[in-house]
């Protein structure tokens, strides 16, 4: 890996946290999306175990789905309420 490439990867890692970078015909960001629930009973998604999108399920299901690591969730995006 060239010095410039390593410097660029380090800068992107500093911005995007634990997102892994790889070069395969261009830069790609690897994002881990964990679906805790999706449907009429509620929606909840974890992105890289740090960002929650929607939280329309019980806190017990969120705790279980996050591996009981709620302290690692940095942000939650809620699109609407009922």
MDAnalysis code that builds the backbone (N, CA, C; Angstrom):
import MDAnalysis as mda
import numpy as np

u = mda.Universe.empty(246, n_residues=82, atom_resindex=np.repeat(np.arange(82), 3), trajectory=True)
u.add_TopologyAttr("name", ["N", "CA", "C"] * 82)
u.add_TopologyAttr("resid", np.arange(1, 83))
u.add_TopologyAttr("resname", ["UNK", "UNK", "UNK", "UNK", "UNK", "UNK", "UNK", "UNK", "UNK", "UNK", "UNK", "UNK", "UNK", "UNK", "UNK", "UNK", "UNK", "UNK", "UNK", "UNK", "UNK", "UNK", "UNK", "UNK", "UNK", "UNK", "UNK", "UNK", "UNK", "UNK", "UNK", "UNK", "UNK", "UNK", "UNK", "UNK", "UNK", "UNK", "UNK", "UNK", "UNK", "UNK", "UNK", "UNK", "UNK", "UNK", "UNK", "UNK", "UNK", "UNK", "UNK", "UNK", "UNK", "UNK", "UNK", "UNK", "UNK", "UNK", "UNK", "UNK", "UNK", "UNK", "UNK", "UNK", "UNK", "UNK", "UNK", "UNK", "UNK", "UNK", "UNK", "UNK", "UNK", "UNK", "UNK", "UNK", "UNK", "UNK", "UNK", "UNK", "UNK", "UNK"])
u.atoms.positions = np.array([
    [0.859, -1.165, 0.000],
    [0.000, 0.000, 0.000],
    [0.903, 1.226, 0.000],
    [0.632, 2.159, -0.872],
    [1.442, 3.361, -0.950],
    [1.166, 4.252, 0.259],
    [2.116, 5.150, 0.538],
    [1.959, 6.063, 1.672],
    [0.724, 6.931, 1.509],
    [0.489, 7.455, 0.282],
    [-0.689, 8.284, 0.030],
    [-1.983, 7.517, 0.246],
    [-1.986, 6.255, -0.178],
    [-3.168, 5.422, -0.022],
    [-3.427, 5.133, 1.455],
    [-2.370, 4.840, 2.196],
    [-2.504, 4.589, 3.629],
    [-2.998, 5.841, 4.343],
    [-2.499, 7.004, 3.941],
    [-2.919, 8.266, 4.547],
    [-4.406, 8.501, 4.260],
    [-4.836, 8.235, 3.025],
    [-6.242, 8.412, 2.657],
    [-7.117, 7.435, 3.445],
    [-6.690, 6.203, 3.560],
    [-7.459, 5.205, 4.304],
    [-7.567, 5.610, 5.766],
    [-6.494, 6.092, 6.350],
    [-6.515, 6.538, 7.739],
    [-7.464, 7.702, 7.952],
    [-7.481, 8.651, 7.009],
    [-8.370, 9.807, 7.104],
    [-9.819, 9.362, 7.021],
    [-10.136, 8.456, 6.089],
    [-11.504, 7.964, 5.958],
    [-11.913, 7.148, 7.186],
    [-10.988, 6.354, 7.724],
    [-11.294, 5.582, 8.923],
    [-11.563, 6.514, 10.101],
    [-10.843, 7.630, 10.164],
    [-11.080, 8.590, 11.236],
    [-12.462, 9.218, 11.103],
    [-12.905, 9.444, 9.881],
    [-14.229, 10.037, 9.649],
    [-15.331, 9.015, 9.875],
    [-15.162, 7.815, 9.360],
    [-16.231, 6.826, 9.362],
    [-16.103, 5.773, 10.457],
    [-15.172, 5.902, 11.353],
    [-15.051, 4.965, 12.465],
    [-14.611, 3.589, 12.023],
    [-15.384, 2.577, 12.373],
    [-14.998, 1.191, 12.143],
    [-15.332, 0.658, 10.760],
    [-15.784, 1.511, 9.853],
    [-16.073, 1.034, 8.505],
    [-14.777, 0.582, 7.860],
    [-14.779, -0.600, 7.306],
    [-13.561, -1.086, 6.673],
    [-13.507, -0.615, 5.224],
    [-12.300, -0.381, 4.762],
    [-12.090, 0.085, 3.390],
    [-11.324, -0.988, 2.626],
    [-11.678, -1.147, 1.383],
    [-10.920, -2.081, 0.560],
    [-10.902, -1.549, -0.865],
    [-9.882, -1.909, -1.590],
    [-9.782, -1.450, -2.965],
    [-10.038, -2.629, -3.878],
    [-11.079, -2.528, -4.684],
    [-11.459, -3.595, -5.598],
    [-12.082, -2.912, -6.810],
    [-11.242, -2.342, -7.658],
    [-11.750, -1.580, -8.782],
    [-12.288, -0.232, -8.335],
    [-11.945, 0.214, -7.152],
    [-12.413, 1.470, -6.579],
    [-12.667, 1.291, -5.094],
    [-12.884, 2.378, -4.429],
    [-13.102, 2.326, -2.977],
    [-14.526, 1.903, -2.680],
    [-14.671, 1.055, -1.685],
    [-15.981, 0.631, -1.217],
    [-15.970, 0.682, 0.302],
    [-17.046, 1.091, 0.887],
    [-17.187, 1.069, 2.328],
    [-18.015, -0.152, 2.706],
    [-17.493, -0.967, 3.605],
    [-18.225, -2.133, 4.074],
    [-19.110, -1.709, 5.240],
    [-20.394, -1.897, 5.109],
    [-21.338, -1.501, 6.141],
    [-22.093, -2.740, 6.600],
    [-22.114, -2.964, 7.905],
    [-22.831, -4.088, 8.488],
    [-24.212, -3.609, 8.916],
    [-25.251, -4.155, 8.319],
    [-26.627, -3.799, 8.657],
    [-27.282, -5.020, 9.303],
    [-27.728, -4.827, 10.536],
    [-28.407, -5.904, 11.261],
    [-29.881, -5.523, 11.394],
    [-30.747, -6.354, 10.869],
    [-32.186, -6.100, 10.925],
    [-32.732, -6.771, 12.182],
    [-33.168, -5.948, 13.134],
    [-33.756, -6.485, 14.359],
    [-35.242, -6.753, 14.173],
    [-35.900, -5.941, 13.356],
    [-37.321, -6.139, 13.053],
    [-37.659, -5.356, 11.800],
    [-38.552, -5.911, 10.995],
    [-39.005, -5.230, 9.793],
    [-40.404, -5.731, 9.461],
    [-41.361, -4.846, 9.529],
    [-42.716, -5.247, 9.210],
    [-43.740, -4.459, 9.999],
    [-44.985, -4.912, 9.941],
    [-46.069, -4.176, 10.582],
    [-45.975, -4.195, 12.104],
    [-45.224, -5.135, 12.667],
    [-45.070, -5.191, 14.126],
    [-43.975, -4.263, 14.629],
    [-43.231, -3.636, 13.721],
    [-42.189, -2.688, 14.111],
    [-40.952, -2.823, 13.255],
    [-40.157, -1.756, 13.226],
    [-38.918, -1.735, 12.454],
    [-37.763, -1.292, 13.344],
    [-36.617, -1.903, 13.125],
    [-35.421, -1.504, 13.860],
    [-34.205, -2.089, 13.145],
    [-33.228, -1.235, 12.864],
    [-32.028, -1.647, 12.140],
    [-30.807, -1.093, 12.861],
    [-29.744, -1.871, 12.952],
    [-28.474, -1.407, 13.512],
    [-27.439, -1.349, 12.399],
    [-26.781, -0.223, 12.286],
    [-25.732, -0.034, 11.289],
    [-24.399, -0.037, 12.021],
    [-23.546, -0.997, 11.689],
    [-22.236, -1.151, 12.313],
    [-22.314, -1.147, 13.832],
    [-23.400, -1.627, 14.388],
    [-23.637, -1.699, 15.833],
    [-23.534, -0.354, 16.520],
    [-23.557, 0.747, 15.756],
    [-23.387, 2.074, 16.336],
    [-24.553, 3.014, 16.049],
    [-25.258, 2.797, 14.958],
    [-26.336, 3.692, 14.572],
    [-27.617, 2.874, 14.446],
    [-28.653, 3.320, 15.119],
    [-29.938, 2.649, 15.036],
    [-30.855, 3.475, 14.137],
    [-31.524, 2.795, 13.229],
    [-32.519, 3.449, 12.391],
    [-33.864, 2.869, 12.798],
    [-34.735, 3.752, 13.227],
    [-36.041, 3.385, 13.783],
    [-35.825, 2.614, 15.087],
    [-36.798, 2.655, 15.934],
    [-36.743, 1.860, 17.172],
    [-38.168, 1.491, 17.559],
    [-38.879, 0.934, 16.598],
    [-40.287, 0.629, 16.771],
    [-40.564, -0.727, 17.376],
    [-39.663, -1.213, 18.210],
    [-39.862, -2.480, 18.911],
    [-39.565, -2.254, 20.385],
    [-39.834, -3.237, 21.190],
    [-39.628, -3.082, 22.631],
    [-38.145, -2.978, 22.968],
    [-37.873, -2.336, 24.097],
    [-36.480, -2.194, 24.536],
    [-35.851, -3.561, 24.788],
    [-36.630, -4.532, 25.221],
    [-36.091, -5.875, 25.439],
    [-35.603, -6.497, 24.136],
    [-36.354, -6.298, 23.051],
    [-35.917, -6.822, 21.738],
    [-34.692, -6.077, 21.241],
    [-34.623, -4.771, 21.506],
    [-33.441, -3.995, 21.100],
    [-32.225, -4.452, 21.891],
    [-32.384, -4.643, 23.191],
    [-31.258, -5.137, 24.021],
    [-30.745, -6.473, 23.493],
    [-31.662, -7.401, 23.269],
    [-31.275, -8.731, 22.789],
    [-30.609, -8.643, 21.417],
    [-31.202, -7.877, 20.510],
    [-30.673, -7.754, 19.149],
    [-29.318, -7.074, 19.080],
    [-29.042, -6.183, 20.036],
    [-27.759, -5.483, 20.052],
    [-26.718, -6.240, 20.864],
    [-27.066, -7.425, 21.322],
    [-26.127, -8.187, 22.137],
    [-25.947, -7.555, 23.509],
    [-26.985, -6.853, 23.990],
    [-26.974, -6.183, 25.290],
    [-25.866, -5.137, 25.381],
    [-25.565, -4.493, 24.256],
    [-24.518, -3.464, 24.197],
    [-25.115, -2.124, 23.800],
    [-26.123, -1.676, 24.522],
    [-26.783, -0.413, 24.192],
    [-25.830, 0.771, 24.294],
    [-24.819, 0.673, 25.130],
    [-23.850, 1.758, 25.299],
    [-23.024, 2.023, 24.054],
    [-22.990, 1.068, 23.117],
    [-22.225, 1.248, 21.879],
    [-23.019, 1.987, 20.803],
    [-24.321, 2.154, 21.008],
    [-25.145, 2.855, 20.030],
    [-24.926, 4.353, 20.197],
    [-24.418, 4.975, 19.146],
    [-24.056, 6.404, 19.173],
    [-25.219, 7.321, 18.790],
    [-26.115, 6.850, 17.940],
    [-27.186, 7.707, 17.435],
    [-28.377, 6.855, 17.034],
    [-29.539, 7.491, 16.995],
    [-30.762, 6.830, 16.554],
    [-31.548, 7.779, 15.674],
    [-31.875, 7.323, 14.486],
    [-32.676, 8.109, 13.546],
    [-34.110, 7.595, 13.605],
    [-35.036, 8.487, 13.934],
    [-36.447, 8.143, 14.016],
    [-37.180, 8.946, 12.958],
    [-37.874, 8.269, 12.047],
    [-38.510, 8.974, 10.938],
    [-39.900, 9.503, 11.282],
    [-40.568, 8.881, 12.249],
    [-41.919, 9.313, 12.599],
    [-42.322, 8.695, 13.937],
    [-43.426, 9.156, 14.470],
    [-43.949, 8.568, 15.695],
    [-45.423, 8.232, 15.519],
    [-45.915, 7.406, 16.398],
    [-47.334, 7.018, 16.354],
    [-48.043, 7.565, 17.566],
])
